[in-house]
């Protein structure tokens, strides 16, 4: 006989919880049969968290979940076939089989398998709801193991300070994989949210009626007050963390099975009603498996960063109209594009007026565009994660990282989130994110504020990297980015360039040209046949220009310089074309040369034109940190004298 509480909660909600469990049990069977790929993290025992929260949501609300996401997804969407097909790697999966068990996207639902990193992305989703006035909220599901991740606390600080409509649901199942909470967790869980001034609530999955009411009131608070709430739901995972790796005490697990709400429901419900629920669920699961079996596997296809590259390079003279300093050119482009497009949002550390950023690129923009230029805490991971969430929700965020060295703190957001969303979600989303940062040394800032570390961020699938230089108007580069952006774009701005004026006046005896590409390669070509090809980018072009003038005037060595704007995806053909004449290549990079852009260029030359090179030299930083001492820094970092000396060696002079 159905209990009073069962009636109050609703038979259909119990059926939803049972559906989640039965689907996951079938997934475990399919895994044993060798019909699934990767792994299966089940939420068996935790089903009611997803049921309770999803029941309180409305159309337009968004959910971001984690590696244990099946129950949350089914509770929100009921999409049994999409989930089973996805985990079977089939094209009928909600992501076409690309994402698998942990990385799914459909109907306002997202998940990713990286602990902690999903929280700032979810905050970005919430921020987008607030900025666009939808009245909707965002929900992020985390586990108690996530309490060890710093990105969580960066985000709690921001969502509280900015009053963002984010519900943080912590499923407390007492274990992080197989490690007991007693070994890893200090303090009180609820106190973590409360420390940031965030209201908290507490419930558990064994008292389903109270859980439903708590979830409903929590959602209502976030929606009506437009403020975050931290909801702790105590629960217990009855099965292994992943498939069969379970080292917990069997007696402990047995105790939780005995009070499992789904098992108790079966005991308290008439066999006829249970049979009917089971029958409908079985039909649904069998049909989903059958259709998935009959569907082809996910197939390889060209991804969006595989741009067609022509082996023929067309050149035209470069004519620069602007006479602005580079810092002003960037500022003016941000200003005019924010006037044109109200979806552009600037976030970063100290970028509001009157300060306007460490290098004054955003000076006064916060006064002109109130609410669209925001100072963040010193939280690089969170601010780029916010950008990811804003971009997923259709805005165009520009995240400023104050120094390029600090970009490392946001690496997870670029590598495991921004660069993967579009592909693993099967082209259902776009991530028009701009991350701009000043890079480079020669200002005496020392080991942690002078590095050129862009090589560590090149080659992230689905991204673009651009490096500004003084022979192409940076304002036009930003104009093009804002008008066409379809992927995360990293903008490298050498800090020494900000004060220089953009000009097309090159050394005597040379001409300035640009290739016919969306983001052109600049060529400085001697009027006579060149002896040596030089590749450089960004701030190194200034030193290289001085060097080639000295080489020409004093040593009669003619160099042809290639300076690409776009470092990734990289087009080697302008360099290859030049090498057909010179057969000698010097690569000049400010950063450490090992595994850098020059290495990739040499690999591509070897692949496309293996007999082209006679002589190669690389000019780059030494394999040690950058000193603060001015004279020693000048000696260490590549400059004009290094280029001249290397060129003379290559020419046997």
N, C-alpha and C positions, 0 to 999 in steps of 0.2 A: 504494500500500500504506500502511496506517495505521501511523504511527510509534509507537515505544514510549511516548513522552510523551503522545501522543494517547490511547492506551489507558489510561494511568495517570489522566489527567484525566477521561476519560469521554466517550464519543461523544454522550451526551444533552446534556452541557454545551456542546459545540461546536455542537450543533443549536440550543440556546437562544441562543447568541451570533449564529448565522446568522439566526435568527428576528428578533432585534432589528434587525439590519442590513437585512434584507429589508423589514420593516415601515416603517422610516424611508425607505428608497429609494422605496417606494410612496407614502409621504406627500409626498415631494418631487415625484413625478409628479402626484399629485392637486393639489398647489399650482400647478404649471404649468398644469394644466387648469382652474384657477379654482374648484376644488371645496372648498378649505379657507379658513379665515379667520385673519387675523392673521399669524403667522409660524411657522416650524418651526426649532427649534434641534436639530440632529441630534447624536447621539453616535457617529456612524460612525467607527470606529477605537478607541473607548473602551468597547466593549461588555463586555469582560471584567471591568471594575470591578463593574458591577452583578451579573453572573453570579457572581463569586467571593464577594462579600459576602452576597448573598441565599442562596447555597447553604449558608452557615454559620449562618444564622438559624433560629429555631424559631417555632412558632405563638405569637402574642402579642407577638413583637418588633415594633417600630415603625420606620418609615423616614420621614425628612423629606428631600425632595430639592429641587432648584432648577429653573431655567428649562430645563436640559438633562436632563429627567427621564424621557424615554420608555424608555430602556434599563433604568433602575433599576426602573421600574414593571413592565415586561414580565418582567424577571428574577424579581421577587417574585411576580407574580400570573399571568402568562401570558395576561392578558386582552386579546387582540388586538382584539376587537370593541369593547370598552369604550373603548379608547384611540383607535381610528380613528373611531368614532362621535363621541367627544368633540371631536376636532380638526375634524371635519366640521360641528360645531355641531348635532348631532342628539340626539334625546331618548334614544337607546339608549346614548349616552356615559355613562361612569361618573359624571359630574356633570350629566347631562342636557344637555350642550352649553354650560353656563354658564361653565365654567372654561377650556376650550380647552387648548391645548398645554402651558401652563406651570403651570396651577392645577388639580391633580387630587387626588382623594381616593377611596380604596377599599381595603378589606381591610387596614387598618392602615398605609396608605401615604398620605402627604401631600406636596404640593409647592407652592411659591410662587415667583414670579419675582423676588423682592427679595433681592439679594445681602446676606449678613451677617445680616439680620433673622431668617432661619429658624433660626439657631444657638441663640439663647436660647429660642425656642419648643421646639426639640428637647430642650434641657436640661430644660424643664418636663415634657416627656413622660417623660424619664428619671427625673426627681424623683418623678413620680407612680408609676412602677413601683417605686421604692425604698420610698416611703411606704406603698404598698398591699401590698408583699411578694409581688409576682407572680413574681419571679425572671427577668423579661423585661428586655430592654435597648432602648435607642433608638439609631438610627443617623442621622447627618446627612451628606449629601453636599454638599461645597463644592468650588469650583474655586480654582486658584491666584490668580485675580483677587480672590477674597473676602478674601485676606490683607490687603487695604487697608482693610477695614471694622473700625471700632472695636468694634462689637457682638460680633465674634468674640472679641476679647481680654477684654472684660468677661465673656463666658461661660466662656472657658477658665479664668479665675481662679476663678469660682464652682464649676464642675463639679469642679475639682481639690480645692478647699477642702472642699466638701460631699460629695466622693466619690460622684458620681452615675454611674450606668451608661450612659455615652454614648460611642459610637464615632464619632469625627470622621474621616470619610474625605475626604481632599483629593485630588481628581483633578488632577494636575499636567500640564496639556497645553501649558504654556509660553506661552500667550497669554491675554490678557484681551480678548475680542472680536478686534480685529486688532492690539492693541498687544503687542509682545514683552515677555516677562518681564524681559528685560535692561534695559528702560527704567523699570520701575516697582517692582521688587522688590529690597530690600536685605537682606543677611544670608542666613542659612540657614533653609530652610523647617522642617525638623524641630526646629530650636532654638526655634521659637516655642512649640510645645507643651511642650518640655522646660523652658523658662523658668518654667512654672507647675507644675513637678513632675509633669507628665503623661508617662507612658511612651509611647514612639513606636515605630513599625515602618515598614518601607520595602519596597516591591515595585514591579513594573511589569507592564504588560500584554503584554509580548513574551515573558515567561517564565511561561507560564500555570500550570504545575505549582507553581512557587514562590509565585506569586500566590495560588493556592487554599490552600496551606498557611499562608501568612502571614495571609490573611483569616480562616481558621478559628481560628488561634491567637489572633488579635486579639479576635475575638468571644468566644472562651472566656475570655480574660483579663478582659474587661469584665464578663462574666456571673459568673464565679466570684469575682472580687475586688471586684465592685461598685465599680469605679473607671473613670475615663475612659481612653481610649487615642486617640492621634493617629496615624492610618495614612495615610502618603503613598504614593499610587500614581502613578508616572510613566506617562504615556500620550501619545497624540497624536490630535488631532481631524483626520481626513482630509478632511472637507468644510468648507464655510464655516461661520462662526459662526452665521449665520442665512440660510438659502436660498442666496444666491449672492454674498454680500459677502465675498470672500476676496482679500486683498492680500498674502498671504504669497508667498515665493519659490517658484515652481512646482517647482524642482529639489529644494528642501527637502521639499516635500510628497511628491514622487515617491520620495524615499529612504525615507520612512516607509511608503508603500504597499508598497514592496518587502519590508519585513519585517513587514507586517501579519499577525497570527496567523491571521485567518480566511482570507486569501489563501493562506498557507502550508498551512493545513489542506486546502484544496481541491487543492493540488498534491500533497499526500502521501496522499490518500485515493482509493480506487477510484472511477471514474465511477459505478458502480452505486450505491454508498452515497451519494454526493453527490446523484445524481438522486433517490433516495428521500427524502432530507432535503428537497431543494428541492421535490419534489412535495407532500409533506405541508404544508410551509410555505405554498406557493402556494395550496393548497386553503383553508387557514385564512384567509389574507389576502383571497382573492377572496370568500369567504363573508362576511367581516366588512364588506368594502366594499359588497357586494350588499345585505346587511341594512341597512347604514347608509343607502344610497341609498333604500331603501324606507321608511325611518323619517322621520317629520316632523321639521322643525327645532325647536330649542328655542323655546318660546313664552313671551311675557311673562306674568307672574303677579304678583299682589299680594305684596309682600314683607312680612316680619313686623313691620317698624316702622311700617307704614301702619295705625295703629289707627283704628277707627271713632270719629269725634268727633261728638258731638251738638251741634247748634246751640242747643239749649235747655239752660240751666244751672240746676241745682237747688242751693239753698243751705240749709245747716243751721247752727245756732249751734255755735261751737267751744267745747268744754269740755276743758281740759287738766288732767289729774290729777297729772302729775309736777310736782314743785317743784325738780327737780335742775338744777344748772348744765348747760349744753349739753355740756360736755366729759364730765361724768359720765354723762349720758344716753346718749351715743354709746358710752362705755366699757361701760356695763351692758348695752347691746344686743349689742355684740360678745361679751361674756361669756356671756349667756344663749343666744345663738344658737350659739356654739361648744359649749356644753353639749348643746344639742339635736341638733346636726349635726356629726359628726366629720369631714365633708369640708371644713369651712371651715379655711383656712390663711391666716395673716397673714405677709406678707413686706414688708420695707422697711428703710430706713436707721435704725439706732439705736432700733428699736422694742421690743427685749427689755428686761426689767427689769435693773437698777433704773431705768434712764433712762426707758423707756416712751414714746419718741417726743418730738419737739421740743415738742409741746403736751400730752404726757402722756395721750393718748387710750388707748394700749395698756399703760399702767402695770400691772405685775405679771401680765399675761396669760401671759407666757412661763413663769412659775413654775407657773401653774395648768394650762397646756396645753403641756407640754414637747414640743418637736419640731414644734409647729404654729405657733409664732411665731418667725420667723427674722430675724436681722439680716443684711442684705445689704451688700456693698461700695457705694461711691458709684457706682452703675451703673444709672441709671434705665431705660435701654433694656433691659438684661438682666433687671432685676427684673420689669418689665411683660411682657417676653417669656416669662420663666419662668411668670408668671401665665397667659399665653395657653396655654402647653403644659399646665399643670395643669388649666385649664378644659376643653381639648379632651379630656382624659383623665378627665373626670367629677368632678374636685374643684371646690371653690368658693373660689378664691383672692381675698384682699383685699390689694391692693398699695397701700402708703402711699408717696406721693411727698412728701417732707418739706416743700417749698414749692411752691405752684402754678406758680411761675416755672420750676421744673425739669421740669415736665410736657413742655416742648418737647423735651427729650432723649429722651422716649419716644414722640414723635409718630408715628414710623414704625410702632411696634408697634400703635398704635391705628388709624391710617389704613390701612395696607397689610396688616395681619394680622387683628387682632381684629374689625374692622368688616366684613371681607370673607369670613371663613371660612364662615360659615353659608350665605350666599347663593351664593357661587361653588362651594361643595361641594354645592350642590343640597339643602340642608336635612338633610344627613346628620350634621351635627354641631351642637352648641350651645357657646356660649362664655360661661358664667356667671362673668364676670370683674368684680370691683369694683375700681376705682381711685379712692382717696379722697385728697384733697389740700387743705390750707389755702390760701386765696386772699385777696388784698386787702392794702391798705396801712393808713396811719394809725398805724403803730407806729415810724416813723422808720428802717425797714430799708433804704431807698434803692432805686435804680433796678432792681436785679435780684432783690429779695426782697419787693416790695410790689405787684406788678402784679396786675391782674384780667384774665387772658388766656383765660378760658373760652370766649370767642367763637370762638377758633381751633379749638376742639374740638366746637362745636355742629354738628349736621347731618351727622355721619359716619353714613352709612347703616348701619342695623342696630345702632345704639347707643342708649343713653339717658343723658341728663344731668339730674341733680337738684342743686338748690341749697338747702341748709338755711337756715332762718331761725328767729327766736326766738318765733314765734307758732304753731308746730306742733312737737310733740314729736319731736326727731330720732331718738330711740330707736324710736318707732313707724315712722318712715320706714325705718330699717335693718331692722326686723322684717319689713316688707313686702317689701323688696328681697330678703332672704334666703329668704323663703317662696315667692317667685314669679319669681326671676331667670331669664331665658332669653336674655340678651344682655349684651354689655359695658356696664357702667354706671359713669359718671363721677360721683363725689360731690364737689360743691364746698362746702367748709366755710369760711366767712369767719372768719379767725383772731381778729377782735375779738369774735366771738360766743361763743367757748369759755367765757368766764367769766360770761356772762349766764345768768340763770335763765329757763326756759321758763314763760311765764305767759299767761293769757287776759285779763288786766286791761288794757284799752285806754283811751285818753283819754276823759274824760267827754263825753257827747253822741255817742259812736260805739258800734257793736256789731261784734263779731268773728264772722265766719262762714267756712264752708269749702264748696267745691263737692263734688259727688258724683262724684269721680274716684278712681282708684287712688292717685294722688299729687295731692292737692287743690291748688287755688288758694285762697289765703286772701284774704278781703275784709274791709276795715275800712270800714264804711258809716256815714255820718252819719244821725242820726235824721230829719233834714229832707232835702229834695231837694238833691243835690250840684250844685255849680257846675263842678267840674273832676274829671276822671279821672286818676289817677296810677298808672303801672305801675312797679314796682321788683321786685327780687329779692335774696335773700341778705342780706348785712350792711347793705345800703342801707335796709332796712325800718326800722331803728332811727332813722336820721336823718330819714326821711320821716315817721315818726310824730310826732317832735318838731315837725317843720315844720307838719304839718296841725293840730296843736293850737294852735300860735302863730297860724296863719292863721285858725283858727276864733275864738280868743279875742280877738285884737287887730285882725283885719281883716274878720271876718264872711264869710270865704271858706270854703265847705264842700267838702272833697275826699273822693272815694271812692278808696280804695287797693286795687289788685289786686296780689297777690304770689304768683306761681306757684312751686310746688315743682319742677315738671318744666319744664325749659327746652327740652328736645328729647326726643321730638317735642313740638312746641308747640301748645297749644290757644288760639286767639285769642278764642274766643267769650265768655268772661267779660268781657274788655275791650270787645268789640263791644257786649255788652248794656249796659254802663255808658255807653258813648258815645251810645247812643240817647237818653239823658237829658241828658248834659252837652255833647256835640259838641266838647269840648275835651280834649286828651290831653297830659299831660306824661310823658315817659319818663325815668326816673332809673337810670343805670347807673354803677358805679364805674370800669369800664374805658373805653377809648377808644370813642367812639360809632360811629365809621365801621364799617359792615358788621357791626354787632353785633345783639343780640336785638331791640332797638328797630327796627332797619331791617327785619328780617324781619316784625315785627308790622305795621309800616306797609304793607309789601308785601301782606300777607294782607288787611288791612283794605281796601286799594285793590282787591284782587281780589274780595272777597266783598261789600263794602258801599262802593262807590266814592264815594258822595255823603255819607258819614256825618260826616266831619271838617270842622270850621270852622277850627280852630287847633291846631297841634302845636308843641311845643318839647321839645328833648332836653337833659338835664343829664348830663354825663359828663366824663371826664378830658380834659385838653388833649392835643394831639398832640406830646408830648415826654416823655422819661423822668421818673420820679417822683423828686423830690429827697429827700435825707436830712434836710435842715433841717426841724424840726418846724413852725414857722410857715409856711414856704413849701409844705410838703406839705399842710397844712390848707387853704391857699389854693387849691392845685391840685386836690385830690381833692374830688368833690362831697360836700356835707354839708348840714346843716339850713339854713344861711343861703342856700346856692345854690338850694335848693328854694323857700324863701320868696320870694326875689327873683324867680325865674322865674314863680312863680304870680301874683305881683302884676302883673308885666308882662303876663301872659296875660289877666288880668282888667282891664287898663287902670287899675290903681290905683297 
